[in-house]
Amino acid sequence: MDAPSLPFAAEVAAWGLSAAALAFAALRLPWFKLRGDSEAQHVLFGALLALVLLRFAVFDRIPGLNLHFLGAGIVYLMFGTTFALWSMALVSAVAALSPAGVWLGWAPDFIACGLVPVLWMAIAQHAVERRFSRNPFIYVFLIAFFGAALMALLSQLTKAAVVAGLVSGAAPDAAFAYVVSAPLMVFGEAFLTGGTLALLVVYRPQWVASFDDRKWL
């Protein structure tokens, strides 16, 4: 069986969308937050290293599936949209250059595991801030925990939809397998993100860009 692949037009579109999103983010990267702040630089580097290590904790027991934790919710809440997009793009690039590989190539992988999750977390944060009173419990449970749960679900459903509608050479039941495996990935991602942010807002709130004491306390 041939390796699963996208049609040429879909692959070009994926690369175009990825390049456009990263170019848009690059113009808005808040580099000033890192200048002269060695702690912020070390935290960003440490987060990138953790994301890479997390990516290689691959759940590859099901043939034909590319299952792994994302970490996109954590990096979004810690550093904001633009740094999160570039961080996820770099993680996909590292994975693409490794034996582990990526899902259908760098651009589709970045869209499903980086762009869609990060944009969803931005939408979720905005919606929660508009509709609910602001306190640390709302932040941790609704944004970090439930936001990350839905983020992982959207990532899985994106993969399922692409495999079902566009991918040639994939196993017939691959799309269904992504849907079936979604609950396990959803709960894992939710606990990982919620637990990490709960610890950070208590012990290192200065590392979390989305947690403003004036807003949430």
Summary of the structure (lengths in Angstrom):
residues: 217
radius of gyration: 17.3
end to end distance: 56.3
largest distance: 57.2
contacts: 703
relative contact order: 0.14
helix: 72%
strand: 2%
